[in-house]
């Protein structure tokens, strides 16, 4: 996400920090390069112009230029303005004081609206709510079946009707059903089109006027860049939206939509979709995204991801294995599974400060599968005691896992390095990360 922009900004800041004394023309040149970097990332021209102007107003002055660390001061100002541009703080979906809370999802075909509705329902369910999904997209034949399938995956009921052909009536009936079943959140998956047309807008207006949703959430495909921004503006002007969810933020898009859409619509980005899996919807934190863009990592999000995957009992079990020096291949396999469950490895590594500075980092997640296959091909005795793994045993493991003897030797070597590293947790020495992760 916004990797190209991040790399360009890092290069600009490196030049600034390399100068002991900053002149006004140095800042002017840096701002010119920042402007170009943002435009190349497909950020709206007016948004870039205003953004650079605000930085200039704060960065060019005696207080900054004559400070002990002028380069760092300029970076601090860029960070503050970037947070401001993205919306300052996290904005959650507002819940009604008189349930059920009605959330109306709107957007064009292909934006990921139906999947996002289910992802949102899953989040509410994990928070202890009782959500219900409503298949109100009667235009796309497969939309109802898709929502039913997604609902069954997360164990959330889906209200639909094969008889009703009016989406407004269907939405009204869904509210009656939700009240009867004590459902406190209703998520309406409304119809979309390939492009904005009057009939779509008319239908969405009628639904909004009749069911009075607490929030109207616009779902936008980040890959479409400035088109997403223009469509969001159109929806806001014609229907009125309360917030935005950006999908496909894990794609190869330049990312300008994320930096433009809030400024143009003046509506907050509430969540971002970072993958196709049902659990890959994250709350949008402007300060964390700004930190990632500026190459400072995102440790808070990394901790939250880890907390979702590792529970207290497992942590205590691992701690005991480290203290007793009894960390086995089975423990290693468990930890790899947990790491993979946190999401794509590249996404996890991008949250670590400074990791983006490592060039030619080739993350091959297939290596995890290979390591797991090798461990699975070992006997229980071999997993507990690697020292009995002689040549013949290693050849048997290679054949059983569909790998080579060299692969098996490498995994054993990495495991031994990891055991040494874990042993260091018991002492006061420094910590050196072994070449274990597959990159």
N, C-alpha and C positions, 0 to 999 in steps of 0.2 A: 504494500500500500504506500503510494507516494514515494517509492524508493528513489526514483530518479531525482525528484525535487530535493529529497533529503541529502543525497550525495552532492548536489550542486551547492546547497546552502552550507554544507560542511566545508567545502572547498573555499567558499567566500569567507566564512568565519575564520578559517585557518590563516588566511592572509591578514585579516584584521588583528588577530591575536599575535601574529608574528611581528607586528609593528609596536615598538615601545611607545612611540608618540604618534597620535592620530591627528592628521590635518583634516580640515573640512572637505578638501577634494578627495581624500581617502574614503570618507563616509559616502560622499556623492557617488563615487565609482562603485562602491559596495552596493548601494541602493539601486543603482542602474542594473547591476548583475542580479540582484534579488528580484527586481521587476521582471527581467527577462526570464529568470528561472520559473517564476509563478505563471507567466504567460505560456511558457512551454509546457507547463503542467495542466494547461487547459482551464486555468482560473479566469473568470470573467474579467474583461478589460477594466471596467469601472471599479470593480472590487479591488483589483491590483493597484490601480491609480490611487484610490483612497487609502489603502493599506500602507503603501510606500510613503504617501504624504504625511500620514500620522507618525510613522517611524522617524521621518526626516525632522518633523517638528520637535521631537524629543531628543534625537541623537545629535543634532548639530547645535551645540551650546557649550559654554565654558565648563559647566558642571560635568559633562561627559568627556569632552576632549582633553581636559586638563586633569582628569582623575588618574589614579595610579594604575588602573586597569581599564583603559578606554575601550579596548576590544570586547572585553567581557561585558561592559556596560551596554554596548550596542546590542550584543546578543541577548542580554536580559530584556531590552526594550522590544526586540523582535519577538521574543517569546511571549511577552505580555500582550502585544498587539495581535499575535496569532491566536492566543487564548480568547481575546476579545472578539476576533473575527469568527471563531468557531462557536461562540456562545457563552464564554466564561465558565459556567457550571453545568453539571449534569442535570437534565430536565426529565423527570419521570412522567409517566402517564398518570393523569389525575383520576382518582377514583371518586365516584359519587357517594355522598353521605346517605343517600337513600337508594340502596341496591335494587335492581342490578345496574352496574355501570355498563353503558353501551359504548363500544368502540367501533367506529366505522372505518374500514380499510378501503382506500381508494387508490387508483393508479391505472396505468395502461397494461395491456397484455405483455407478458414477457418480463415484467419488472420483479416477479417473484412474490406477488401479493398473497396468493393462496398459501404457499409454503411459509411465508412470514407470519401469516395469521396463526398457523399452527405452532410456529416457534414461540410466538408471543403467549399463546395459551399455555404452552409448556412452562414458561417462566412463571406465569401467574399461579399455575398449579403447584409448582415447587415452593411458592411463597405461602401456600396454605389456602389459596382461593379455590373457588369452584367455577371454573370457566365453562362456557358453552360456545362452540363454533356454529356459525350460521352460513349455509351454502346459498348465498343470495346472488351468485353469478349464474343467471339463467341463459346467458348468451353463449358460453363456451360449453359444449356437450360434456367434456371430460372433467369440468371443474368440480362438479358435485362428487363424482367418484374419487377424484384426487383428494378432496377435503375429508371424505369418509375414511380413506386409507390412512391419511396423516393423523386423523383423530384417533383411530384405533391404535396407532403406534404409541401415542402419548396417553391413551386411556382418557380421552376427553370426548364427551358426546357431541355429535354434529346434528343440527336441526336442518332438515331439508324436506322437500315435497315434490313428488313427481306430478301432482295434479295442478298445484298453483303455478300460474305462468306470470303473475304480476309480482315482481320483487318487493314492491312496497308492502303489499298485503302479507307476503311471506315474512318480511322483517317484523311486522306488527304481531303476527302469530307467534313468532319465535320468542317475543318478550313474554307473552302469556305462558308459553311452555317453560321458560326460564324461571318465572315466578312460581309456577306449580311445582317445579323440581328443585326449588331453593338454590338456583344458580345465581352467583353474585356478579359475574362478568359475562357479557355477551360480546363476541367478536364477529362483526358482520363482514364476510368476504364478498364484496360487491363486484359487479361486472366491470370489465375493462374493454378497451378497443385497441386496435393497432395504432390509432392516432385519435386525437381529440375530435369529437363531433358533437353536434347539438343534442342528439337523442341521448347520448351517454350522460351529458351534463344535466339534461332535464330529468333523467331517471334518478341520478344521484341527489339532485336538489330535492326531489319529491320524498326520497327516503329520509334525507336529513330533516326536512320539515315535519315529517310524520312521527319519526321515532325519537327525535331530539337527542342525538348521541352526545355523551359527555366530551368525547374527543373524536375528531376526524383526522386520521393518520394517512398521510400521503406516502406511498411506497415507490421509491425511485431506484432505477438501475444505475449504479455509479459508473458502469462501463460506458454509458451513453454520453457522459461528459456534459457539455453545455446544453444538450437537448433536454437532459433531466432537469436542469435548472429552469429552462424556459417552460417546460411542461408543468413543473411545480408552481411557477408563478401564475400560469393560466388557471390551474385548479384552484389556487388560493383566491384569485380575483373572481372566479365564477361560482365557486361553491363555498370557499372558506375552509382552510385547514388549520389544525392546532399543533401539528408536529410532523416530523419526517422520519422515515426509516430508510436508510441507504443500504441497498443490497449489493452483493458481489464486490465488496470492498477488498476481497482477497485476489481479485483478478488483475489483469495486466494494464488496467486503466491508468491514465496519468493522474487521476485523483482529483482533478479540479472541481468536480461537482461538490465534494465534501467541503471545499473551501469557499465555494460561491453560493451554494443553495441557501444557507442560513442568512447571509447578508442580503440576498436579493428578495427572499420571501419574508424575512424578519420572523421566521418561525424556527423553533429549535429542532436540531437533529436529536432524536430520542434513543434510537438504537442503530447499530450497524450489523449487517450480515457479513460474516467472515468465512463462510463455507456453506456447502450444500447440506451437511448433516443437520438434523433437527435441533441439536443443541448449540449450533453455531450462530447465535444471535447475542450480541454484547451491548450493554448500556454504553451510550456515547459520552465519554468524558473529555471535554475540550482540552483541559490542561494535559491530559495523558497523551492525546493524539498530537498536540503541539510538541510535547517532549520527544515523541517518536520521530516526528518530522525533522526536528532539530538535532537528531542523533544522540539524544540523551537517554534513550531507552524508556521503559515503562514498567518499573519494578512492581508497582501496586497491582497492575493487571496480572503480572506474572504470579504474584503471591495468591491472588484470588483464583487464578486458574489451577494452581497447585492445591489450594484448599478444597476445591471441588473434587479433585481426583484422589487426594490422600486423606484418610481419616485419622483420628487420634490413635486408635488402637494399632493401625498399621505403622504409624510413625514410632510408637513405643516398641513394636516388634523389631523394626529396623534398627532402632537405637540399641536394643538388647543384643542383636546380632553383631553390631559394631563393637560394643563393649566386650562381648565374649569372644570376639574374633571368629565367629561362626557363620560369617556371611557366605552362603552357598550359591551355586548356580541357580537353584530354585528362587532364592531371594532376588538374584539378578533379573531373572525372567519376569518376576512380579513387578519390579521397579520399571522395567522397560515397557510393560503393558500400561502401567500408570502414566508414564511419560507420553506414550502414544495417545492415550485417552485425553490428554490435555489439548490436543489439536495438532495441526500441521507443525512439524518441527521448525520449519523456517519462520513461522509466525511466532512460536515460543522464543526462538533465539533472537528475533528482532526486538523483543522486550528487554533484552539484557543490554545495559549501557555499554557502548563501545563495540558491540558485536558487529555493527554495520561497517566498522572500519576494516574488518578482515576481508581482504580481497580474494576473489576466486574461491569463495566458500561453496563447495559443492555438497549439499545435503541430500543424501540418497536414503530415503526412508525404507527402501527395499532391504537395506542392510539389517534393519530390525527384524524383518521376517526371517532372514538367513540365520541371524543369531539365535532366534527362538527355535528354528528347525534344528539347529546344532544341539542346543540344550535338550530338546525333546528326544533326540536320538541317543542321549546318554542314559545309562542305568541310574537307579536311585543312589547306588553306592558311588558312582562316578561324579554325580552332581554334588555329593557331600564332601568328596575328597578328590580334588583335581590331581593330586600327586600320583595317583595310580594310573593316570592316562598315559600309557606307553604308546609306542608306535602302532602296534596292531589295533589297539582300542581306538586310536585316533582315525585310522583308516576305516574301521567299521562305522564310526560316527559320521565320517564324511560320506560314505556310501548310503547310510540310512537317511541322511538329511539332504542328499542331492547336491552336496557341495564338494569342495576339494580339501585335501589334507592341509593345504596352505591356509584355507579359510578357518579350519578347525584350530590350527596352531595360533592364528592371529587372535581368535576369540579367547582362547585360553590365556594368551599373553596379556590381552587387555583386561581380562578378569583378574589376573594376578596383580596387575598395576592398580586396578581399582581397590583390591583388598589392602594393598600397601597404603593407598591414599586414605581409606577409611580408618586404618590403624592410626593415622596421624591425628584424627579427631580426638584421640585419647590423650595426646601429648600437647605441648605448648608450641610446637614448631609451626612453620608456615604451611600453607596448603597448596599443593601443585596438582592441577587437574590433569589426569592421564589422557592419552590419546584414545579415549574409549568411544565417544560418540561417533557415529559413522559419517564423518566429513573430512 
